[in-house]
Amino acid sequence: MTDTHDHPSRIVYWHRELPPVHAEVLDEHVVEATSGRVQGTLSHRDELWDRCHAQLMAATRERIEQEVARLGGHYAHVLDESIDSRHDDATCEAWLHGRFTYVLYREPPAGPA
């Protein structure tokens, strides 16, 4: 049997997914992330959008995991996200930018045995 305070490998929980019930709320934070840049525009190009979206979500997960560690937490529950496309006319490149609001959680301190 595992202790309810064992540290699972999962750190980021999205929207309706909930972190462990015993976790304590610390604070609310925001991170921003971007995808890689692609030539052209993202409008009406599903393959490019999908590729940029996958890159954005991977970058976001990495940023949130870094922030959780930096802030001394154990889990993050993403509550809100805002994703928009960006375009640089000078280079004719496009990319996605995201802003993600999350709640930081930590494992409760171990009590006396």
N, C-alpha and C positions, 0 to 999 in steps of 0.2 A: 504494500500500500504506500502511496506517495503522500508526503506532507503537503498540505494545501499551500504552503509557502515556498514550495519548490519553484525555481525560476524557469518558466517555459521559454523555449527558444523564440517564440513570437513576441514582437515588440509593438508593432503598429496594428491597430484595429480600425477598420473603416466603417463609418456611418452606423449601420444597424448592428455591426459586430461589437460585442462588449468585452472589455478587458476582464481579467479575473475579478470575481465579486468581492474578494477580500482586499483588493488594491485600494489605496487611499488617494484621494484627489489632492494634487498639489497646486496647480495653477493652469490657466489657459494661455496658449501661445500661438504665434503665427509663423509659418515658414513660407518662403517663396522659392520656386525652382523653375528651370527652363529645360526645354528639350534641346537637342542638337538642331543646327540650322540646315535647311534644305533649299535647293535652288528653286525659284519660282514662287508660287502662291499655294496656300493650303486649301483654298476654296475649290470645292467640287473635285478634290483629288483624295479619294478615300484611302488609298494605299499610303500616301504621304502623311495624311492626318493620323492614321492608325500607327504608323511608325513613330511619328513625333509624340503621340499620346503615350505609347509604351515607354519611350525614353523619358518623358516627363514624369510618369508614375514611378519609374525606377529611380530617377534622381530625387524625387520627393521622398520616397521610402528611405533612401540613404540619408538625406538631410534630416528627416525626422529622427531616425535612429541615432545620428550624431548628436542632435540636440537633446534627446532623452539622456544619453550618456553624459553629455556636458552639464546638464542641469541636475544630475543625480537622481533621475527617475528610473523606472523600469518598463513602463508602458506608455503608449500614446493612443488616444481615441480621437480620430479625425471626425470632426463634427460638420465642417463646411468646407467647400472648395469652390474656387472660381477660376476657370480656365479660359484664356482668350488667345487668339492668334496674333502674332506680331509680324511685321514686315519691314525690311530695310530696303528702301527704293534704290539706294546707292549701290548695294551689292546684289540686289534682286534675290534676297534670301528671306525665308520665312521660318518661324519657329513657334512653339507654344510656350506660354507663360502661365504659371499657376500660383495661386495664393491659397494656402490651406490653414484652417484654424483647427487646433487640436487641444485636448485636455491632457495634461501630464499626470501620470499616476506613479506611485511607488509601492513597493511591498511594505507592509507594516513592520515596525521593528519587532524582532523576536522577543517574546515574553519569557519569563522565568520557566524553566523546564520542570 
